[in-house]
């Protein structure tokens, strides 16, 4: 019997692991530590039995984002285990992202028993409720207590089983007393060799019957934001409406999809011959100021398709009318006159053609790289925050059928943990995966390249657009400030964050294959090769002419669209 009574540490850990597996957890990312040892041993036993798959990461922040990626790609809850102290705090960025993106991330934080808390005991701090409102449920399980009920409640909360509460992260703070190791007679069973945890997602398309002719004709557009899903494409097609879809919507395809839509909105504004009358929103819009401006217009009614609770906004804080059924959404949207869709598709084709002409040439600019990645990638595509996803949104031509399942951390749109997230997505999806990200995002998570000996090596291709700093700020107001010269080199230093890191040497240090390209032809050739293991394609370019390039694109597209629309 343990000194404090109740269950011994390893016995309680075995109960917790069994409950996690019984509630659908199939992957656990483990960060090493002593206080979490009972859980580690129990998980090792379950791993040997083929009931769960373990991944080990020495960096807790990367462990958290790897688990996030596993949950994203499998659609099932994934857990991350840490020891006590600062180890738990390193999970906060992944927990915050999971909160706003409604991802079932299960935090298993090991802790000291009650008698050691507040005494100055090593690696002891206040861990219960550490994540505050960012988790759906948190439980502090005292040492010796049976954790079964807490685990089952946590997994119900994580997977959205409670009414009016979306899925999201949870915390199980598990206190353990010594001894933290199994009994002398315990050991791993015969390894089963089974790995049953494959849940590869494939690009989806849906088909709806044509909208009723009884619906009124309206000049409505369908906006598909992050995680909208193929329902947005099917709805737009059924109602004869233009589809304006972000890349991570997984709706950017089909006959109604318009590629460079954000450059067209001004041509269908209030002073145009065919002004937008209504907006139907699927998912969460995160990328474009013109889209945000459209949704903020008081003279354009908008509705949000929300069949289940969502985590990305608080009720009453947005202006769109939330509608739970497609029937109600159809009544709101109406159906588009043939001339309405034709005008958008004509303008979209002219804009895409003009954009392609501006980008023609050997230079591997951001928009050109985004277009090529979007065109070539199959399997799974992960888009980093900052310019990468916006380049695809601007220049990626919508295909007729979906070609890849797209992921992005748009909950809070941070650059944290992008490589780790992509690794988790690749491992969980069990298919070739490409991640597109900028050099600053890459360097921010360079530790995500570290895989311990014997760890699963996914089929992951890492495309790094290396322009030696943060290019996105040059496209924002800060670029205009820099041009005035009033702040000298401060804008470049504080926002551009220039660097001279040798990415080839960094890749070599982690044992990852590397190649550098500087032209679109070389990039296209590299993207055409099969994805085997991990590799880095470094696309070297210059960010200092990017603001001018975007200006040329806007000017050329505006003239081309005005020409085809007759104004």
C-alpha positions as CSV (number, residue, x, y, z in Angstrom):
1,X,0.0,0.0,0.0
2,X,1.5,3.4,-0.9
3,X,2.4,5.7,1.9
4,X,-0.4,8.1,1.2
5,X,-3.0,5.4,0.7
6,X,-5.0,4.6,-2.4
7,X,-3.5,3.5,-5.7
8,X,0.2,3.4,-6.3
9,X,1.6,5.7,-8.9
10,X,2.1,3.1,-11.7
11,X,-1.2,1.4,-10.9
12,X,-3.0,4.8,-11.2
13,X,-1.2,5.5,-14.4
14,X,-2.3,2.2,-15.9
15,X,-5.9,3.1,-15.1
16,X,-5.5,6.5,-16.7
17,X,-3.9,5.0,-19.9
18,X,-6.6,2.4,-20.2
19,X,-9.3,5.1,-19.9
20,X,-7.5,7.3,-22.5
21,X,-7.4,4.4,-25.0
22,X,-11.0,3.5,-24.2
23,X,-12.0,7.0,-25.0
24,X,-10.4,7.1,-28.4
25,X,-6.8,8.2,-27.8
26,X,-4.5,6.4,-30.2
27,X,-1.4,8.7,-30.2
28,X,0.5,10.1,-27.2
29,X,3.5,12.3,-27.5
30,X,5.8,11.9,-24.5
31,X,8.4,14.4,-23.3
32,X,10.9,12.8,-20.9
33,X,10.8,13.5,-17.2
34,X,10.9,11.8,-13.8
35,X,7.6,12.8,-12.2
36,X,5.7,11.6,-15.4
37,X,7.5,8.3,-15.3
38,X,4.5,6.2,-14.1
39,X,2.5,7.4,-17.1
40,X,5.5,6.7,-19.4
41,X,5.9,3.2,-18.1
42,X,2.1,2.5,-18.5
43,X,2.2,3.9,-22.0
44,X,5.2,1.8,-22.9
45,X,3.2,-1.3,-21.9
46,X,0.2,-0.2,-24.0
47,X,2.6,0.6,-26.9
48,X,4.1,-2.9,-26.7
49,X,0.6,-4.3,-26.8
50,X,-0.2,-2.4,-30.0
51,X,-3.0,-0.4,-28.3
52,X,-1.4,3.1,-28.6
53,X,1.5,4.7,-30.5
54,X,4.1,6.7,-28.7
55,X,6.2,9.5,-30.1
56,X,9.0,11.0,-28.0
57,X,10.1,14.6,-28.2
58,X,12.6,16.3,-25.9
59,X,11.1,19.8,-26.4
60,X,7.6,20.1,-24.7
61,X,6.6,22.9,-27.1
62,X,7.2,20.7,-30.1
63,X,5.6,17.8,-28.3
64,X,2.4,19.8,-27.9
65,X,2.3,20.9,-31.5
66,X,3.1,17.4,-32.7
67,X,0.1,16.1,-30.8
68,X,-1.9,19.0,-32.2
69,X,-0.9,17.8,-35.7
70,X,-1.9,14.2,-34.9
71,X,-5.3,15.3,-33.8
72,X,-5.8,17.4,-36.9
73,X,-4.9,14.7,-39.3
74,X,-6.7,11.8,-37.6
75,X,-9.7,13.7,-36.3
76,X,-9.3,11.9,-33.0
77,X,-8.1,13.2,-29.6
78,X,-4.3,13.0,-29.2
79,X,-2.4,13.4,-25.9
80,X,0.8,15.0,-24.8
81,X,2.6,13.9,-21.6
82,X,5.0,16.2,-19.6
83,X,6.7,16.2,-16.3
84,X,6.1,18.9,-13.8
85,X,7.3,22.5,-13.7
86,X,8.2,24.6,-16.7
87,X,7.6,21.6,-18.9
88,X,3.8,22.2,-18.6
89,X,4.1,25.9,-19.4
90,X,5.8,25.1,-22.7
91,X,2.5,23.6,-23.8
92,X,0.6,26.9,-23.6
93,X,1.1,27.9,-27.3
94,X,-0.3,24.6,-28.6
95,X,-3.1,24.7,-26.1
96,X,-4.1,28.2,-27.2
97,X,-4.1,27.2,-30.8
98,X,-6.2,24.1,-30.0
99,X,-8.6,26.2,-28.1
100,X,-9.4,28.6,-30.9
101,X,-9.3,25.8,-33.6
102,X,-11.4,23.4,-31.6
103,X,-8.8,20.6,-31.7
104,X,-9.1,17.7,-29.1
105,X,-5.7,18.0,-27.5
106,X,-5.3,16.2,-24.2
107,X,-2.7,17.6,-21.8
108,X,-1.3,15.0,-19.3
109,X,0.7,17.0,-16.8
110,X,2.4,15.1,-14.1
111,X,2.7,16.8,-10.7
112,X,4.0,16.5,-7.2
113,X,1.7,15.2,-4.5
114,X,-0.2,17.7,-2.3
115,X,2.2,17.4,0.6
116,X,5.1,18.8,-1.6
117,X,3.2,21.7,-3.1
118,X,4.1,25.1,-1.8
119,X,7.1,23.8,0.0
120,X,9.8,24.8,-2.5
121,X,10.2,21.2,-3.7
122,X,12.1,20.9,-6.9
123,X,10.1,21.6,-10.1
124,X,7.0,22.3,-8.2
125,X,4.6,25.2,-9.2
126,X,0.9,25.8,-9.4
127,X,-0.2,23.5,-12.3
128,X,-3.9,23.0,-11.8
129,X,-5.9,25.4,-14.0
130,X,-2.7,26.7,-15.5
131,X,-4.3,27.1,-18.9
132,X,-7.3,28.9,-17.6
133,X,-10.1,29.5,-20.2
134,X,-8.1,27.9,-23.0
135,X,-9.2,24.4,-21.9
136,X,-12.7,22.9,-22.0
137,X,-12.1,21.0,-18.8
138,X,-9.3,20.7,-16.2
139,X,-9.0,18.2,-13.4
140,X,-6.4,17.9,-10.6
141,X,-6.2,14.2,-9.7
142,X,-4.6,13.8,-6.3
143,X,-1.9,11.2,-5.8
144,X,-3.5,7.8,-4.9
145,X,-6.9,8.7,-6.4
146,X,-8.5,6.7,-9.1
147,X,-8.2,8.9,-12.3
148,X,-10.9,7.0,-14.3
149,X,-13.7,9.4,-13.9
150,X,-11.6,12.5,-14.5
151,X,-10.1,11.0,-17.7
152,X,-13.5,10.0,-19.1
153,X,-15.0,13.4,-18.4
154,X,-12.0,15.1,-19.9
155,X,-12.2,13.1,-23.1
156,X,-16.0,13.8,-23.4
157,X,-15.2,17.6,-23.1
158,X,-12.3,17.3,-25.6
159,X,-14.4,15.6,-28.3
160,X,-17.4,18.0,-28.0
161,X,-19.8,15.6,-26.2
162,X,-21.2,18.3,-24.0
163,X,-24.1,20.4,-25.3
164,X,-23.2,23.8,-26.7
165,X,-19.5,23.3,-26.0
166,X,-17.2,22.8,-29.0
167,X,-14.3,20.3,-29.0
168,X,-11.0,21.5,-27.7
169,X,-8.1,21.0,-25.3
170,X,-8.3,19.6,-21.8
171,X,-5.9,19.2,-18.9
172,X,-5.5,16.3,-16.6
173,X,-3.0,17.2,-13.9
174,X,-1.9,13.9,-12.4
175,X,-0.1,13.9,-9.1
176,X,2.1,10.9,-8.3
177,X,4.0,9.9,-5.1
178,X,7.1,7.7,-5.0
179,X,7.8,5.1,-6.0
180,X,7.5,6.3,-9.6
181,X,8.8,3.0,-11.2
182,X,7.1,-0.3,-11.8
183,X,7.4,-3.2,-9.3
184,X,10.4,-5.4,-9.5
185,X,8.5,-8.2,-11.2
186,X,6.8,-6.0,-13.9
187,X,8.0,-5.7,-17.5
188,X,6.9,-5.2,-21.0
189,X,5.0,-7.9,-22.7
190,X,5.9,-9.4,-26.0
191,X,5.8,-6.7,-28.6
192,X,2.8,-7.2,-30.9
193,X,4.2,-5.3,-33.8
194,X,0.6,-4.0,-34.6
195,X,0.0,-0.5,-35.6
196,X,-3.7,0.0,-36.0
197,X,-3.8,3.8,-36.0
198,X,-4.2,4.8,-39.6
199,X,-6.8,7.4,-40.4
200,X,-5.6,9.0,-43.6
201,X,-7.8,11.8,-44.8
202,X,-8.4,12.3,-48.5
203,X,-9.7,15.3,-50.3
204,X,-13.5,15.3,-50.4
205,X,-16.2,16.7,-52.7
206,X,-19.9,16.7,-52.0
207,X,-22.9,17.0,-54.4
208,X,-26.1,18.8,-53.7
209,X,-29.2,19.0,-55.9
210,X,-29.8,22.3,-57.7
211,X,-31.4,25.0,-55.6
212,X,-35.2,25.3,-55.9
213,X,-36.4,27.6,-58.7
214,X,-38.7,29.1,-56.1
215,X,-35.9,30.8,-54.3
216,X,-35.4,34.5,-55.1
217,X,-32.5,35.6,-57.3
218,X,-29.9,37.4,-55.3
219,X,-26.4,38.7,-55.9
220,X,-24.9,36.6,-53.1
221,X,-21.3,35.4,-52.7
222,X,-20.2,32.3,-50.8
223,X,-17.1,32.9,-48.6
224,X,-15.3,29.8,-47.4
225,X,-12.9,30.5,-44.6
226,X,-10.6,28.2,-42.7
227,X,-12.1,24.7,-42.1
228,X,-15.3,25.4,-44.1
229,X,-15.1,22.0,-45.7
230,X,-16.4,20.8,-49.1
231,X,-20.0,21.7,-48.0
232,X,-19.2,25.3,-49.0
233,X,-18.2,24.3,-52.5
234,X,-21.3,22.1,-52.9
235,X,-23.6,24.9,-51.7
236,X,-22.1,27.5,-54.0
237,X,-22.4,25.1,-57.0
238,X,-26.0,24.1,-56.2
239,X,-27.1,27.8,-55.8
240,X,-25.2,29.2,-58.8
241,X,-23.1,31.5,-56.6
242,X,-19.4,32.5,-56.9
243,X,-17.2,30.8,-54.4
244,X,-14.4,32.8,-52.7
245,X,-12.4,30.1,-50.8
246,X,-9.3,30.4,-48.7
247,X,-6.8,27.6,-49.2
248,X,-7.3,26.0,-45.8
249,X,-11.1,25.9,-46.3
250,X,-10.7,22.6,-48.2
251,X,-13.4,24.1,-50.5
252,X,-11.1,25.9,-53.0
253,X,-12.1,23.9,-56.1
254,X,-14.9,23.3,-58.5
255,X,-16.5,25.3,-61.4
256,X,-17.7,28.2,-59.2
257,X,-14.4,28.8,-57.4
258,X,-12.7,32.2,-58.1
259,X,-8.9,32.3,-57.5
260,X,-7.7,35.9,-56.9
261,X,-11.1,36.9,-55.4
262,X,-9.6,39.4,-52.9
263,X,-8.5,41.6,-55.9
264,X,-12.0,41.5,-57.4
265,X,-14.2,42.6,-54.4
266,X,-13.8,46.3,-55.3
267,X,-15.2,45.5,-58.8
268,X,-18.4,44.3,-57.2
269,X,-18.7,47.1,-54.6
270,X,-21.6,49.4,-54.0
271,X,-20.9,51.7,-56.9
272,X,-20.5,48.8,-59.5
273,X,-23.1,47.6,-62.0
274,X,-23.5,44.4,-60.1
275,X,-22.9,45.1,-56.4
276,X,-22.8,42.2,-53.8
277,X,-26.1,42.0,-52.0
278,X,-25.5,39.2,-49.5
279,X,-22.7,37.1,-48.1
280,X,-22.9,33.5,-47.0
281,X,-20.0,32.5,-44.7
282,X,-18.7,29.0,-44.1
283,X,-15.8,28.5,-41.7
284,X,-13.6,31.2,-40.3
285,X,-12.2,34.0,-42.6
286,X,-8.6,34.9,-41.5
287,X,-6.5,36.0,-44.4
288,X,-7.8,39.1,-46.3
289,X,-8.5,42.7,-45.3
290,X,-10.9,43.1,-48.3
291,X,-12.9,40.2,-47.0
292,X,-13.0,41.6,-43.5
293,X,-14.1,44.9,-44.9
294,X,-16.9,43.2,-46.9
295,X,-18.2,41.4,-43.8
296,X,-18.1,44.6,-41.8
297,X,-20.4,46.5,-44.3
298,X,-23.7,47.3,-42.6
299,X,-25.5,47.5,-46.0
300,X,-24.6,43.9,-47.0
301,X,-26.4,41.2,-44.8
302,X,-24.4,38.2,-44.0
303,X,-25.1,34.8,-42.6
304,X,-22.8,32.2,-41.0
305,X,-23.4,28.4,-41.5
306,X,-23.0,27.1,-37.9
307,X,-24.6,23.6,-37.5
308,X,-22.5,23.0,-34.4
309,X,-20.8,25.2,-31.7
310,X,-17.6,26.8,-32.8
311,X,-14.6,28.0,-30.8
312,X,-13.3,30.9,-32.8
313,X,-15.7,33.6,-31.7
314,X,-17.9,34.4,-28.7
315,X,-21.7,34.4,-29.4
316,X,-23.0,37.9,-30.1
317,X,-19.6,39.2,-31.0
318,X,-19.9,38.9,-34.8
319,X,-22.4,40.6,-37.1
320,X,-23.3,37.5,-39.3
321,X,-26.6,35.8,-38.7
322,X,-25.8,32.3,-37.4
323,X,-27.9,29.6,-39.2
324,X,-27.9,25.9,-38.2
325,X,-29.4,24.3,-41.3
326,X,-28.7,24.4,-45.0
327,X,-32.4,25.0,-45.7
328,X,-32.3,28.2,-43.7
329,X,-29.1,29.2,-45.4
330,X,-30.7,28.6,-48.8
331,X,-33.6,30.9,-48.0
332,X,-31.1,33.6,-47.0
333,X,-28.8,33.2,-49.9
334,X,-31.3,32.6,-52.7
335,X,-30.0,31.6,-56.0
336,X,-27.7,33.5,-58.3
337,X,-28.7,34.8,-61.7
338,X,-26.7,33.3,-64.5
339,X,-25.2,36.7,-65.3
340,X,-24.0,37.0,-61.7
341,X,-21.9,33.9,-61.7
342,X,-20.7,34.5,-65.3
343,X,-19.5,38.0,-64.3
344,X,-17.4,36.6,-61.4
345,X,-16.0,33.7,-63.4
346,X,-15.1,36.1,-66.3
347,X,-13.4,38.5,-63.9
348,X,-11.7,35.6,-62.1
349,X,-10.3,34.2,-65.3
350,X,-9.0,37.6,-66.5
351,X,-7.5,38.2,-63.1
352,X,-5.9,34.7,-62.9
353,X,-4.5,35.1,-66.5
354,X,-3.1,38.5,-65.7
355,X,-1.6,37.4,-62.4
356,X,0.1,34.4,-64.2
357,X,1.6,36.8,-66.7
358,X,3.0,39.1,-64.1
359,X,4.5,36.1,-62.3
360,X,5.9,34.6,-65.5
361,X,9.7,34.4,-65.5
362,X,12.4,32.5,-63.7
363,X,12.3,34.4,-60.4
364,X,10.9,32.4,-57.5
365,X,8.8,35.1,-55.8
366,X,6.5,34.3,-53.0
367,X,3.3,34.3,-55.1
368,X,5.0,32.2,-57.8
369,X,6.1,29.7,-55.2
370,X,2.6,29.6,-53.7
371,X,1.1,28.9,-57.1
372,X,3.5,26.1,-57.8
373,X,3.1,24.4,-54.5
374,X,-0.7,24.6,-54.8
375,X,-0.5,23.1,-58.3
376,X,1.9,20.2,-57.6
377,X,1.1,19.0,-54.1
378,X,-1.0,15.9,-53.5
379,X,-1.7,14.0,-50.2
380,X,-1.6,16.5,-47.4
381,X,-0.5,20.2,-47.6
382,X,0.3,22.3,-44.5
383,X,0.5,26.0,-44.9
384,X,2.5,28.1,-42.5
385,X,1.2,31.4,-41.2
386,X,2.5,34.8,-42.5
387,X,3.0,35.2,-46.3
388,X,2.9,31.5,-47.3
389,X,-0.8,30.9,-47.0
390,X,-1.5,34.3,-48.4
391,X,0.6,33.7,-51.4
392,X,-1.4,30.5,-52.1
393,X,-4.6,32.4,-51.5
394,X,-3.6,35.1,-54.0
395,X,-2.0,32.9,-56.8
396,X,-3.2,29.3,-56.3
397,X,-5.6,28.5,-59.2
398,X,-8.6,26.5,-58.0
399,X,-8.7,23.0,-59.6
400,X,-11.9,21.3,-60.7
401,X,-11.5,18.6,-58.1
402,X,-9.7,18.8,-54.7
403,X,-6.1,17.6,-54.9
404,X,-4.8,17.7,-51.4
405,X,-6.2,17.9,-47.9
406,X,-5.1,21.3,-46.5
407,X,-4.1,22.1,-42.9
408,X,-3.1,25.4,-41.3
409,X,-2.8,26.6,-37.7
410,X,-5.4,29.4,-38.1
411,X,-6.8,29.3,-34.6
412,X,-4.4,32.0,-33.6
413,X,-2.4,32.1,-36.8
414,X,0.9,32.0,-35.0
415,X,4.2,30.8,-36.5
416,X,4.8,28.6,-33.4
417,X,5.4,24.9,-33.9
418,X,4.7,24.7,-37.6
419,X,7.3,22.0,-38.3
420,X,6.1,20.0,-35.3
421,X,2.5,20.4,-36.4
422,X,3.3,19.3,-39.9
423,X,5.2,16.3,-38.5
424,X,2.2,15.2,-36.5
425,X,0.0,15.6,-39.5
426,X,2.3,13.5,-41.6
427,X,2.6,10.8,-39.0
428,X,-1.1,10.7,-38.3
429,X,-2.2,10.9,-42.0
430,X,0.3,8.2,-43.1
431,X,0.6,9.8,-46.5
432,X,3.0,12.2,-48.2
433,X,2.9,15.7,-46.7
434,X,4.2,19.0,-47.9
435,X,4.6,22.1,-45.7
436,X,5.1,25.5,-47.1
437,X,6.5,28.1,-44.7
438,X,8.8,31.1,-44.6
439,X,12.3,31.2,-43.2
440,X,11.4,33.0,-40.0
441,X,8.6,30.4,-39.3
442,X,11.1,27.7,-40.1
443,X,13.8,29.0,-37.8
444,X,11.2,29.6,-35.0
445,X,10.6,25.9,-34.9
446,X,14.0,24.5,-36.1
447,X,13.9,22.2,-33.1
448,X,10.9,20.5,-34.7
449,X,13.4,18.8,-37.0
450,X,14.8,16.8,-34.2
451,X,13.6,13.2,-34.2
452,X,15.3,10.8,-31.7
453,X,16.9,7.6,-32.9
454,X,14.2,5.0,-33.7
455,X,11.4,7.6,-33.9
456,X,8.9,7.4,-36.8
457,X,10.3,9.4,-39.8
458,X,7.3,10.7,-41.9
459,X,7.2,11.4,-45.6
460,X,7.5,15.2,-45.1
461,X,8.7,17.7,-47.7
462,X,9.5,21.1,-46.2
463,X,9.4,24.0,-48.7
464,X,11.1,27.1,-47.1
465,X,10.8,30.4,-48.9
466,X,14.0,32.0,-47.7
467,X,14.1,35.7,-48.2
468,X,16.4,36.3,-45.1
469,X,13.7,37.8,-42.9
470,X,10.0,38.6,-42.4
471,X,8.6,39.7,-45.6
472,X,5.0,40.1,-44.5
473,X,5.6,43.3,-42.6
474,X,6.8,45.0,-45.8
475,X,3.4,44.4,-47.3
476,X,1.7,46.0,-44.3
477,X,1.7,49.6,-43.1
478,X,5.3,49.1,-41.8
479,X,6.5,48.9,-45.4
480,X,5.3,52.4,-46.0
481,X,6.9,53.7,-42.8
482,X,10.2,52.1,-43.9
483,X,10.0,53.8,-47.3
484,X,9.9,57.3,-45.7
485,X,13.2,56.7,-44.1
486,X,12.0,58.5,-41.0
487,X,13.0,55.6,-38.7
488,X,16.3,54.7,-40.4
489,X,16.9,51.0,-40.3
490,X,14.6,50.4,-37.3
491,X,11.8,48.9,-39.4
492,X,14.1,46.4,-41.0
493,X,15.7,45.5,-37.7
494,X,12.5,45.3,-35.6
495,X,10.1,43.8,-38.2
496,X,12.2,42.4,-41.1
497,X,14.5,40.6,-38.6
498,X,17.2,39.9,-41.1
499,X,19.5,36.9,-40.6
500,X,22.3,34.9,-42.3
501,X,21.5,31.4,-41.1
502,X,22.9,28.6,-43.3
503,X,19.8,26.4,-43.8
504,X,21.8,23.7,-45.5
505,X,24.1,23.4,-42.5
506,X,21.1,23.4,-40.2
507,X,19.5,20.6,-42.2
508,X,22.7,18.6,-42.2
509,X,22.9,18.9,-38.4
510,X,19.5,17.2,-38.1
511,X,20.2,14.7,-40.8
512,X,17.6,16.0,-43.2
513,X,18.1,16.1,-47.0
514,X,18.4,19.6,-48.4
515,X,18.5,21.3,-51.8
516,X,18.5,24.9,-52.7
517,X,16.6,26.3,-55.7
518,X,16.2,29.9,-57.0
519,X,14.0,29.5,-60.1
520,X,10.4,28.4,-60.7
521,X,11.6,25.7,-63.1
522,X,13.9,24.2,-60.5
523,X,11.2,24.3,-57.9
524,X,8.7,22.7,-60.2
525,X,11.1,19.9,-60.9
526,X,11.8,19.4,-57.2
527,X,8.0,19.3,-56.4
528,X,7.5,16.7,-59.1
529,X,9.7,14.2,-57.3
530,X,8.2,11.6,-54.9
531,X,8.2,12.4,-51.2
532,X,10.5,10.0,-49.4
533,X,11.4,10.6,-45.8
534,X,12.1,14.1,-44.8
535,X,13.6,16.7,-47.1
536,X,14.0,20.5,-47.3
537,X,13.6,22.5,-50.5
538,X,15.0,26.0,-49.8
539,X,13.7,28.5,-52.2
540,X,16.1,31.5,-52.2
541,X,14.5,34.9,-53.1
542,X,14.6,38.6,-52.3
543,X,11.9,40.2,-50.3
544,X,12.8,43.8,-50.9
545,X,10.9,44.1,-54.2
546,X,7.8,42.3,-52.9
547,X,5.8,45.4,-52.1
548,X,6.4,46.6,-55.7
549,X,5.4,43.2,-57.1
550,X,2.1,43.2,-55.3
551,X,1.5,46.8,-56.5
552,X,2.1,45.7,-60.1
553,X,-0.2,42.7,-59.6
554,X,-3.0,44.9,-58.3
555,X,-2.7,47.5,-61.1
556,X,-2.6,44.9,-63.8
557,X,-5.5,42.8,-62.4
558,X,-7.6,45.9,-61.9
559,X,-7.1,47.0,-65.5
560,X,-7.8,43.5,-66.9
561,X,-11.0,43.0,-64.8
562,X,-12.3,46.5,-65.7
563,X,-11.8,45.6,-69.3
564,X,-13.8,42.4,-69.3
565,X,-16.5,43.9,-67.1
566,X,-16.8,47.0,-69.2
567,X,-15.9,49.5,-66.6
